Amino acid sequence: MDPMNELGFYVLAGAPRSPRDLIEEVQQAEALGLGAAFISERLNIKEAATISGAVGAVSSRIGIATAATNHNTRHPMVTAAYAMTMHKLTQGRFSLGLGRGIAPMFDAFGIPRIKTAQIEDFVGLMRRIWAGETVIGHDGPAGRYPVLAMGSQGAEPIPMTFTAFGPNSLALGGRVFDAVVLHTFFSDETTERCVAAVKRAATEAGRDPARVRVWSCFATIGDHLPEEVRLKKTVGRMATYLQAYGDLLVRTNDWDPEVLERFRADPLVAGFQGAFDDKGSTRDLEHLAELIPEEWLAASATGSPEACATKVQGQLDLGCDGVILHGANPEQLEPILAAYRKQRTAGRFDHLAANPAA
């Protein structure tokens, strides 16, 4: 089936039983025409480098990107070598994607929080190393390194992706990255504003804004799925985000912060151990649904496959260059993809490469 390079999905969405589940997922994704596979990292059985290699090994066409890993959890040469290995393994289908990480988790693990200047410095180091340069005596925000070099096996550019949220991140994405992934549950107004911010930053940096691909990360949960699954992938996922960085999500969408305070004050929320989308029961999620406004959950594709496809098309009409169908695996997305293919404008996305940041 012809690939739709404007659409992607997340490998091992949610809490997988085993990382081996990705084998069938990636094969199904290619058969259905999904254009890109995105890899989110959790420090359990979803370590990004291992998952990336497995996706590259069992695929032949689909684009691959980490969205995201963190630059400060590996030495720069380890990350540079990982990305170049993936680049060669996939014949150019891989994009190294970075993000800021979750501050409370970093604090718990004793990992320093990430600053904008560190990411920008790190991107510059990666591009120099991949270009075949020997970097000597680097002393910058990303760290101090006597020598960084890959030798003759480098000298090839690798597109880079950034998962962005706040205004500083959006500007950084447009300024130095090749693609930007937005966050889930952004309202239409927020999505349109964020796309414009990325493109504007690219223009101000003297770059062609059309060459910076902006991906909407769009919860896509059709009503063909069982109700308890829909609850976990909508209410459970939203509640987890509110646990981790609710202030930023509410501020970005200009939502009512008092609703967030009531959510946090709820006895279930205040005393819950773990992430709701992982450990929450159906009864827990039904209770949470009473705390989260419908308006907040409306920034997603729900309903019939045709309705979901129309909502996905709406993200592209807002200016996004691609849509990650978030929260569902390819098997769950199959009827939505069939409906979308019928609505898709022929030739509109023929210019897009398989690599999600190329």
Phi, psi and omega per residue, in radians:
M1 nan 2.414 -3.101
D2 -1.030 2.381 -3.128
P3 -1.245 2.567 3.049
M4 -1.971 1.571 -2.995
N5 -1.253 -0.059 3.059
E6 -1.538 -0.041 -3.119
L7 -2.082 2.474 3.087
G8 -2.432 3.077 3.075
F9 -2.583 2.881 3.078
Y10 -1.693 2.224 3.059
V11 -1.202 2.444 3.086
L12 0.955 0.878 -3.128
A13 -1.035 2.409 3.107
G14 1.346 -2.412 -3.114
A15 -1.928 1.628 -3.067
P16 -1.231 2.693 3.060
R17 -1.244 -0.658 -3.104
S18 -2.699 2.553 3.075
P19 -1.126 -0.307 3.107
R20 -1.177 -0.259 3.081
D21 -1.028 -0.430 -3.088
L22 -1.135 -0.460 -3.086
I23 -1.041 -0.910 3.141
E24 -1.181 -0.674 -3.127
E25 -1.039 -0.831 -3.087
V26 -1.177 -0.702 3.103
Q27 -1.105 -0.727 3.080
Q28 -1.123 -0.711 -3.118
A29 -1.060 -0.793 3.121
E30 -1.126 -0.699 -3.131
A31 -1.135 -0.569 -3.112
L32 -1.501 -0.176 3.087
G33 1.630 0.192 3.057
L34 -1.100 2.436 -2.999
G35 -1.506 -0.509 -3.012
A36 -2.543 2.534 3.053
A37 -1.964 2.120 3.124
F38 -1.803 2.520 -3.064
I39 -2.089 2.016 3.035
S40 -1.670 2.452 -3.085
E41 -1.762 2.263 2.913
R42 -2.193 2.496 -3.043
L43 -1.472 1.099 3.050
N44 -2.461 -1.836 3.093
I45 -1.832 0.366 3.116
K46 -2.184 0.750 3.079
E47 -1.175 2.269 -2.854
A48 -1.163 -0.720 -3.069
A49 -1.129 -0.753 3.129
T50 -1.129 -0.806 -3.137
I51 -1.096 -0.710 3.132
S52 -1.028 -0.829 -3.130
G53 -1.071 -0.686 3.134
A54 -1.162 -0.760 3.111
V55 -1.077 -0.748 3.122
G56 -1.097 -0.633 -3.077
A57 -1.276 -0.546 -3.056
V58 -1.759 0.131 -3.135
S59 -2.117 2.854 3.114
S60 -2.283 -0.277 -3.041
R61 -2.307 -0.627 -2.935
I62 -1.173 2.494 3.045
G63 -1.293 2.706 -3.052
I64 -2.390 2.360 3.076
A65 -2.563 2.469 2.920
T66 -1.404 2.292 3.132
A67 -2.580 1.255 0.205
A68 -2.615 2.924 2.882
T69 -1.963 3.082 -3.078
N70 -2.042 2.453 -3.030
H71 -1.250 -0.374 -3.015
N72 -1.685 0.155 3.105
T73 -1.745 -0.037 3.076
R74 -2.448 2.677 3.021
H75 -1.119 2.543 -3.129
P76 -0.935 -0.639 3.137
M77 -1.233 -0.546 3.077
V78 -1.155 -0.785 3.125
T79 -1.146 -0.747 3.131
A80 -1.067 -0.743 -3.132
A81 -1.216 -0.695 3.083
Y82 -1.015 -0.844 -3.109
A83 -1.150 -0.728 -3.138
M84 -1.181 -0.635 3.069
T85 -1.080 -0.774 3.107
M86 -1.133 -0.704 3.123
H87 -1.013 -0.800 -3.129
K88 -1.258 -0.712 -3.120
L89 -1.054 -0.693 -3.046
T90 -1.732 0.090 -3.129
Q91 0.957 0.801 3.017
G92 1.586 0.221 -3.105
R93 -1.588 -0.020 -2.996
F94 -1.803 2.463 3.002
S95 -2.185 2.257 3.040
L96 -1.383 2.086 -3.122
G97 -1.967 2.320 -3.104
L98 -2.030 2.818 3.047
G99 -2.655 3.040 -3.117
R100 -1.410 -0.375 -3.079
G101 1.458 3.095 -3.116
I102 -1.795 2.007 -2.999
A103 -0.980 -0.815 -3.134
P104 -1.049 -0.629 3.108
M105 -1.181 -0.743 3.083
F106 -1.030 -0.762 3.138
D107 -1.060 -0.753 -3.116
A108 -1.134 -0.650 -3.093
F109 -1.537 -0.064 -3.128
G110 1.314 0.465 3.104
I111 -1.738 2.286 -3.135
P112 -1.064 2.499 3.077
R113 -1.165 2.637 -3.029
I114 -1.618 2.377 3.086
K115 -1.929 2.704 -3.093
T116 -0.970 -0.787 -3.096
A117 -1.073 -0.576 3.119
Q118 -1.156 -0.745 -3.134
I119 -1.132 -0.789 -3.118
E120 -1.095 -0.724 3.100
D121 -1.110 -0.722 -3.130
F122 -1.123 -0.740 3.100
V123 -1.013 -0.771 3.108
G124 -1.059 -0.703 3.100
L125 -1.092 -0.802 -3.130
M126 -1.033 -0.787 -3.092
R127 -1.129 -0.642 3.117
R128 -1.203 -0.754 -3.139
I129 -1.119 -0.801 -3.129
W130 -1.164 -0.411 3.102
A131 -1.375 -0.043 3.124
G132 1.615 0.127 -3.107
E133 -1.378 2.558 2.955
T134 -1.664 1.987 -3.107
V135 -1.604 2.077 -3.072
I136 -2.028 2.294 3.030
G137 1.114 0.695 3.130
H138 -1.233 2.313 3.086
D139 -2.465 1.674 -3.065
G140 -2.587 -3.018 -3.104
P141 -0.987 -0.529 -3.128
A142 -1.383 -0.190 3.106
G143 2.348 3.080 3.115
R144 -1.915 2.213 -3.083
Y145 -2.431 2.156 3.133
P146 -1.070 -0.858 -3.127
V147 -2.512 2.353 2.998
L148 -2.296 2.097 -3.110
A149 -2.809 2.538 3.113
M150 -1.923 -0.367 3.140
G151 1.501 -2.806 -2.987
S152 -1.224 -0.243 -3.130
Q153 -1.415 -0.067 3.047
G154 -1.581 -2.176 3.080
A155 1.042 0.591 3.043
E156 -2.417 2.365 3.133
P157 -1.301 2.511 3.080
I158 -2.175 2.110 3.138
P159 -1.071 2.572 -3.111
M160 -2.146 2.486 -3.084
T161 -2.078 2.554 3.123
F162 -2.267 2.296 3.053
T163 -1.565 1.982 -2.950
A164 -2.044 2.637 -3.102
F165 -2.341 -1.250 -3.091
G166 -1.411 3.062 -3.058
P167 -1.063 -0.675 3.126
N168 -1.130 -0.698 3.126
S169 -1.185 -0.719 3.128
L170 -1.081 -0.749 3.127
A171 -1.139 -0.722 3.094
L172 -1.077 -0.736 3.128
G173 -1.023 -0.814 3.135
G174 -1.210 -0.512 -3.056
R175 -1.346 -0.689 -2.993
V176 -2.289 -0.213 -3.099
F177 -1.729 2.931 -3.134
D178 -1.714 -0.319 3.079
A179 -2.642 2.680 3.118
V180 -2.276 2.306 3.063
V181 -1.842 2.126 3.104
L182 -1.413 3.041 -3.096
H183 -1.601 2.775 3.083
T184 -1.250 2.694 3.129
F185 1.086 0.765 2.923
F186 -1.619 2.306 3.055
S187 -1.140 2.895 3.121
D188 -1.031 -0.746 -3.136
E189 -1.084 -0.755 3.130
T190 -1.145 -0.756 3.136
T191 -1.039 -0.839 -3.130
E192 -1.066 -0.729 3.134
R193 -1.156 -0.690 -3.126
C194 -1.212 -0.700 3.076
V195 -1.039 -0.801 -3.141
A196 -1.089 -0.656 -3.137
A197 -1.135 -0.730 3.124
V198 -1.129 -0.841 -3.104
K199 -1.129 -0.670 3.126
R200 -1.138 -0.727 3.117
A201 -1.112 -0.658 3.096
A202 -1.110 -0.787 3.126
T203 -1.065 -0.783 -3.123
E204 -1.139 -0.435 3.106
A205 -1.539 0.084 3.137
G206 1.383 0.364 3.141
R207 -1.828 2.810 3.072
D208 -1.409 1.972 -3.082
P209 -1.092 -0.442 3.139
A210 -1.204 -0.296 -3.109
R211 -1.642 0.031 3.028
V212 -1.835 1.854 -3.066
R213 -1.401 2.261 3.112
V214 -1.897 2.153 -3.120
W215 -1.840 2.210 2.921
S216 -1.356 2.363 3.018
C217 -1.804 1.774 -2.823
F218 -2.081 1.933 3.111
A219 -0.973 2.140 -3.032
T220 -2.227 1.684 -2.967
I221 -2.275 1.612 -3.065
G222 -1.290 2.759 -3.112
D223 -1.363 0.078 3.001
H224 -1.370 -0.152 3.107
L225 -1.549 2.646 3.107
P226 -1.039 2.637 -3.046
E227 -1.046 -0.692 -3.109
E228 -1.166 -0.541 3.075
V229 -1.227 -0.747 3.122
R230 -1.080 -0.695 3.104
L231 -1.050 -0.794 -3.107
K232 -1.127 -0.671 -3.032
K233 -1.519 -0.189 3.077
T234 -1.961 -1.273 -3.132
V235 -1.086 -0.788 -3.126
G236 -1.101 -0.729 -3.139
R237 -1.211 -0.777 3.103
M238 -1.045 -0.780 -3.134
A239 -1.074 -0.645 3.113
T240 -1.137 -0.737 3.089
Y241 -1.103 -0.700 3.127
L242 -1.148 -0.568 3.049
Q243 -1.115 -0.771 -2.954
A244 -1.441 -0.801 -3.097
Y245 -2.671 0.952 -3.094
G246 -1.084 -0.668 -3.115
D247 -1.049 -0.761 -3.113
L248 -1.181 -0.728 -3.141
L249 -1.127 -0.754 -3.139
V250 -1.160 -0.760 -3.141
R251 -1.133 -0.727 -3.112
T252 -1.103 -0.678 -3.113
N253 -1.565 -0.036 -3.091
D254 1.013 0.745 3.067
W255 -1.522 2.957 -3.099
D256 -1.316 2.003 -3.120
P257 -1.166 -0.363 3.115
E258 -1.169 -0.529 3.079
V259 -1.133 -0.703 3.101
L260 -1.114 -0.714 3.138
E261 -1.125 -0.688 3.098
R262 -1.148 -0.679 3.093
F263 -1.040 -0.840 -3.096
R264 -1.165 -0.551 -3.104
A265 -1.372 -0.256 -3.133
D266 -1.052 2.364 -3.088
P267 -0.987 -0.683 3.123
L268 -1.092 -0.812 -3.109
V269 -1.156 -0.812 -3.068
A270 -1.088 -0.585 -3.072
G271 -1.782 0.073 -3.025
F272 -1.377 2.381 3.097
Q273 -1.847 2.050 3.132
G274 1.830 -3.086 -3.108
A275 -1.582 2.402 -3.104
F276 -1.137 -0.584 -3.119
D277 -1.320 -0.106 3.113
D278 -1.899 -0.832 -2.980
K279 -1.931 -0.097 -3.120
G280 -1.268 2.346 3.061
S281 -1.401 2.940 3.097
T282 -1.042 -0.680 3.110
R283 -1.118 -0.737 3.079
D284 -1.001 -0.823 -3.065
L285 -1.192 -0.608 3.071
E286 -1.107 -0.647 3.084
H287 -1.177 -0.768 -3.137
L288 -1.092 -0.579 -3.131
A289 -1.048 -0.463 3.111
E290 -1.354 -0.271 -3.103
L291 -1.688 -0.334 -3.038
I292 -1.845 2.125 -3.112
P293 -1.088 2.569 3.069
E294 -1.012 -0.613 3.132
E295 -0.997 -0.677 -3.106
W296 -1.215 -0.617 -3.119
L297 -1.483 -0.207 -3.071
A298 -1.222 -0.288 3.124
A299 -1.395 1.113 -3.070
S300 -2.841 2.951 3.088
A301 -1.796 1.938 3.128
T302 -2.324 2.958 -3.138
G303 1.758 -2.654 -3.117
S304 -1.203 2.836 3.062
P305 -0.962 -0.668 -3.139
E306 -1.175 -0.709 3.118
A307 -1.147 -0.711 3.099
C308 -1.093 -0.753 -3.135
A309 -1.081 -0.695 3.120
T310 -1.131 -0.707 3.108
K311 -1.132 -0.677 3.090
V312 -1.096 -0.781 3.089
Q313 -1.029 -0.608 3.128
G314 -1.099 -0.579 3.087
Q315 -1.136 -0.676 3.098
L316 -1.188 -0.628 3.127
D317 -1.225 -0.346 3.075
L318 -1.372 -0.123 3.108
G319 2.012 -0.089 3.102
C320 -1.175 2.564 3.101
D321 -1.558 -0.255 3.135
G322 -2.839 2.839 -3.139
V323 -2.289 2.160 2.988
I324 -1.546 2.088 -3.129
L325 -1.421 1.624 -2.873
H326 -1.517 2.449 2.975
G327 1.649 0.018 -3.114
A328 -2.407 2.600 3.096
N329 -1.552 2.957 -3.063
P330 -1.001 -0.650 3.123
E331 -1.081 -0.728 3.128
Q332 -1.224 -0.443 -3.113
L333 -1.523 -0.176 -2.976
E334 -0.924 -0.877 -3.131
P335 -1.156 -0.534 3.112
I336 -1.222 -0.701 3.115
L337 -1.128 -0.673 3.103
A338 -1.107 -0.724 3.123
A339 -1.193 -0.694 -3.141
Y340 -1.127 -0.703 -3.110
R341 -1.062 -0.577 3.108
K342 -1.232 -0.522 -3.121
Q343 -1.552 -0.297 -2.975
R344 -1.122 2.394 3.107
T345 -1.392 2.087 -3.086
A346 -1.054 2.286 3.044
G347 1.475 -0.182 -3.041
R348 -1.096 -0.558 -3.035
F349 -2.062 0.344 -3.107
D350 -1.112 -0.375 -3.094
H351 -1.374 -0.196 -3.047
L352 -1.429 2.318 3.070
A353 -1.380 2.869 3.090
A354 -1.135 -0.724 3.097
N355 -1.027 2.137 -3.025
P356 -1.184 -0.107 3.092
A357 -2.098 0.201 -3.095
A358 -1.731 nan nan
